[in-house]
Amino acid sequence: MSGREHGSVEPDLAWCHEAVQGVSRTFALTVDVLDEPMASQICLGYLLCRVADTVEDAGHIPPGTQSDVLRTYRRAIDPDEDVDIHRFREEVDEWLPAPADRNDDWAVVAESPTIVATFEELDADVRAAIVPPVVEMVDGMAMFVDRHADEGGLRIGDRAELEQYCYYAAGTVGNLITNLLTRGEVTEERARRLRETAEEFGLLLQLVNVSKDVYDDYTEENNVYLPAEWLADEGVDQEAIIAPENRESSARVVDRTADHARSFLDDAQAYLETMPLSHGNTIEAWSVPYLLAVGTLRELRSRPEDALTEAGVKVSRQEVFAVMSVAGDAGRDSLAELRETIARTPYHRAVEPAD
C-alpha cells in the first residue's frame, strides 16, 4: 500500500528528495549541499525519522494508540523483526488526514512504504549505519508518549528529562551521521572525537528548536518542553505557559533554555571541525544549521518573549541566504570567526556590501 496508489510499491528516490524540501527547511538546505552518495543517504535517513516524529506529535491520536503505532513502525524498520512496513501503513491509515487535507508531514507518513522501498536499495553497510539510531529514536519516542499518556501531550519535568528527550529526538541523528562518516578509512582517534561530540551537535539543534517553538509546540501539538521545574521557579504552570499575564516570567524560562543550548556550542563546533569529507560529505551541509542555530540563539537573547507568541523567533531569510553563501566558501577553520560574528549581529548586516 502506498500513499499515492495501492498495490506494489516501487522505490522513488526523486520523490524522497522532493519530500524533504516540504518537511524541513533545515534538512532541505543540508541535503542540497551534500554530494552523493551522502545526500541520498541523509535524505532517506531523515525521512525515516520524520515518519516517527509526525506520529509522535499527532495530538489527534490517543496516546496508547500512538505508542502502539510507533512500536509497529520500529519493528517494521528493524531487519531483525518480522513486521513489514505495510503493517505500519495499515495501522496508521485511520489517523491519516484525507489526501486533500494532508500537509507535507502526513504525506511522508502515507508514503512510508515508498521511503522504505527506496531505503532498501542502499548498500548494506549504509543501512546498518542508519537503522540502529532510528530504532533508538522510535523507542525513545514511544517511551515518552507512554510516560506522559495521562497528560495527552508531553510535559517535560526537569533538565534531565529535557536532555533525555532531546537525545532521542536529535542526539540519535548525530549518531546516525557519525555512523555514516566513520565507515571506511577513518583513524581511531578521529572516530573517537566524533562519537564524543555527535550527541552534543544534535542536542544543540534540538534545544534551539525547543526554545524558539514554544507557542507552536503548545498550540499545535499540546507539548510543553520547557521544564516544569524551571517554570515553577518563575511561578508559571505549564498549562499557562503562553498566557499573556505570564509572558515576562515564561520568557525568562525561554532564555534559560536557550542558555542551556549555548552550553553545547563548543562541542558542536568541535564535531564539525573533526568530521571527514568523505562519502560525499561537506562541511557546508552541517555548518549551515549550526550557524543558523547561533543566529537563532542571538535572536532569542534579544526577544525571548516572541517564542511565546504566534510571531515566533527566527532568523531572517536574508541572513539564511548570507550564511548559505559564506558557508559554501568557508572551511572548517572559519567556523569560530563566523560563529563570533553571527552571535553578535545578523550576518547579512555584518558583511560589507560589494563595491
Stockholm file with secondary structure:
# STOCKHOLM 1.0

chainA/1-355         MSGREHGSVEPDLAWCHEAVQGVSRTFALTVDVLDEPMASQICLGYLLCRVADTVEDAGHIPPGTQSDVLRTYRRAIDPDEDVDIHRFREEVDEWLPAPADRNDDWAVVAESPTIVATFEELDADVRAAIVPPVVEMVDGMAMFVDRHADEGGLRIGDRAELEQYCYYAAGTVGNLITNLLTRGEVTEERARRLRETAEEFGLLLQLVNVSKDVYDDYTEENNVYLPAEWLADEGVDQEAIIAPENRESSARVVDRTADHARSFLDDAQAYLETMPLSHGNTIEAWSVPYLLAVGTLRELRSRPEDALTEAGVKVSRQEVFAVMSVAGDAGRDSLAELRETIARTPYHRAVEPAD
#=GR chainA/1-355 SS CCSSCSSCCCCCHHHHHHHHHHHCHHHHHHHHTSCTTHHHHHHHHHHHHHHHHHHHTCTTSCHHHHHHHHHHHHHHHCTTSCCCHHHHHHHHGGGSCCGGGCCHHHHHHHTHHHHHHHHTTSCHHHHHHHHHHHHHHHHHHHHHHHHTGGGTSCBCCSHHHHHHHHIIIIIHHHHHHHHHHTSSSCCHHHHHHHHHHHHHHHHHHHHHHHHHCHHHHHHHHCCBCSCHHHHHHTTCCGGGTTCGGGHHHHHHHHHHHHHHHHTTHHHHHHHHHHCCCCTTCCHHHHHHHHHHHHHHHHHHHHCGGGGGSTTCCCCCHHHHHHHHHHHHHCCGGGHHHHHHHHHHSCHHHHSCCCC
#=GC SS_cons         CCSSCSSCCCCCHHHHHHHHHHHCHHHHHHHHTSCTTHHHHHHHHHHHHHHHHHHHTCTTSCHHHHHHHHHHHHHHHCTTSCCCHHHHHHHHGGGSCCGGGCCHHHHHHHTHHHHHHHHTTSCHHHHHHHHHHHHHHHHHHHHHHHHTGGGTSCBCCSHHHHHHHHIIIIIHHHHHHHHHHTSSSCCHHHHHHHHHHHHHHHHHHHHHHHHHCHHHHHHHHCCBCSCHHHHHHTTCCGGGTTCGGGHHHHHHHHHHHHHHHHTTHHHHHHHHHHCCCCTTCCHHHHHHHHHHHHHHHHHHHHCGGGGGSTTCCCCCHHHHHHHHHHHHHCCGGGHHHHHHHHHHSCHHHHSCCCC
//
